[in-house]
Amino acid sequence: MSNSFVRHARSHATSVCRGSRGFVKASCSLVALGLAAFAAPEEVRAEQTLVSIKGITLQGALDIGGSAFFLPNTNFGAGSYGTKSSGALVRHKNSTYGEFYGKPMLMGSWQTGWGFTVIGKASAIGATTLGDGDAEEVSQTSGTPRSIYLEEANLGVEVPLKMAGGHQILTVQGGRQAFAVDDGFLIGKGTYSAGDRGAWWYAPRYAFSGPGVIKLEGDSVRGDVFMLESNSDNDIDRGYDRPKTKFVGFDVSWFKNKPGGHGGSTYADRAAYVTLTYFHVRDADGSSHYDYSTRADRNGMNVAALSWGGTLFPVKALGISKNFTFYGNFVSEQNSHAGNGYKSVEAYGMFFEPGYTFSMLPWKPHLFYRYTRFGGGKNAEGSVKRNYDTFFLYDGKRYTYGGYWPGEIVGMYLAPLSDLEVRQFDLTGTPPVHLFRKKDELKLGVHFYDLSLLYPSGMGLKNVGRHVSNEVDFTAEYMLDETTSAAVAAGTAFSGPAGRALSRAGVPTGYRMHNIGRHAGVLEAYFYKHF
């Protein structure tokens, strides 16, 4: 399954099903039903054609997904606070919650016969969060939110071209649409799934609002010119949303295709690539709600990035021309305009990720190390903002587990994605076993994260060491076919001085401080199905 279907899509079935709470049992029953469906006849169902006549095609599809979580000793004992109907907060020491979503889609095309094709897409997402709500210290999705909102609604044209001896497709597309540069480290998500939207962890929403995007996809070069805006709404998201941001920019990529691949339109088909990205924020919410925050002073900002990945350095002498990969991204954020308490912005973010696949060994284990640095400053309320803003970060298309969120416990619920340094080791392997079909796949993984603040004082912490936590997660991902997948995961985290200080700092004012310990855990599961 392409990871573009699932931002977090992950799960835990077996261990959670041993729980005693009725909600967990109900969630597991649904997961079990999904797993039982894997034994169905081997047939991969894609989009269903509803109309096909005289060059006009209309197709329908449906995505569904669900997840379940149990987090013992949540946030190292600080717990997670949910809002009751009265407005008071209630503490959950061991958070338990689940999520479900459905996304019906309608896609259409018209081959005009005049050298171009008209295309369009419309979709909506219905979602809910059950149980205690997500496990942040103040939960963003407590109270069982349910919602149905428009996701995509766009119209465009595709024009085939032949330039410089190659083949290209020019696409002009306007309206609400999903849009990502590479695997989404900088631009990938236009809608946040907090508050009354629900499904915070699964995060099935991606769409930006228009005007739109112009794409040119060639044999070895591709590019986009875009003018978009995020779908932010603090009324729906209970004040937890990112600043509403309108931006304009471009990206251009050079790439090499994998055998039989089409890297111009499909990121996963690129054997190697280098991308230059730039955008200018032409308008952003600068209300006092964002003063001195990591999202502050976006209006007028200039953002530039250089990213790369794949087998960029085929070292044939060492016999690793196909097995060695190197991914990375360097982002610069600059703003000379004052806003939200700052006079200017100078911030940077980056990651570097060498990896190697031992293709000659059983299970073909893949090992990578990733160093990620989300910039920060010593004084969060100085005149220059140095805390990195992740903007439209998406967890990545290359991995379901092991993406840019640093772990399933601390990086997911506690640590800020700014003023943060992450050292990550990932080892995955695919055993030669097939559970239900000859071509299904099981991938096992171990994921280690070492998190530290760059400057504890930049997070308002005084006389505290930098280390936030160490965490190790164990995962089992199962893919029945390109349309059906599920996973189970379990992990434990060990707090450092900065991690315990962040836990204390996150307790709501006026509520009793509980004992902050050295351990926290997670058991989780997810399923995904595309019809």
Salt bridges, closest charged atoms under 4 A:
GLU47 OE2 - HIS530 NE2 3.15
ASP63 OD1 - HIS530 ND1 2.45
ASP132 OD2 - ARG21 NH1 3.85
ASP132 OD1 - HIS92 ND1 3.44
GLU152 OE1 - LYS103 NZ 3.36
GLU152 OE2 - LYS121 NZ 3.53
ASP182 OD1 - ARG270 NH1 3.11
ASP183 OD2 - ARG398 NE 3.20
ASP196 OD1 - ARG238 NH2 3.02
GLU217 OE2 - ARG222 NH2 3.90
ASP224 OD2 - ARG222 NH1 2.80
GLU229 OE2 - LYS244 NZ 3.35
ASP237 OD2 - ARG197 NH1 2.79
ASP241 OD2 - ARG197 NH1 3.44
ASP251 OD1 - ARG222 NH1 3.46
GLU346 OE1 - ARG386 NH1 3.34
GLU353 OE1 - ARG370 NH2 2.91
GLU353 OE2 - ARG398 NH1 2.86
ASP389 OD1 - ARG295 NH1 3.21
ASP389 OD2 - ARG298 NE 2.73
ASP395 OD2 - ARG10 NH2 2.31
GLU408 OE2 - ARG10 NH1 2.08
GLU421 OE2 - ARG373 NH1 3.52
GLU421 OE1 - ARG423 NH1 3.15
GLU421 OE1 - ARG466 NH2 2.80
ASP426 OD2 - HIS447 ND1 2.47
ASP440 OD1 - HIS434 ND1 3.11
ASP450 OD1 - HIS467 NE2 3.11
ASP481 OD2 - ARG437 NH1 2.99
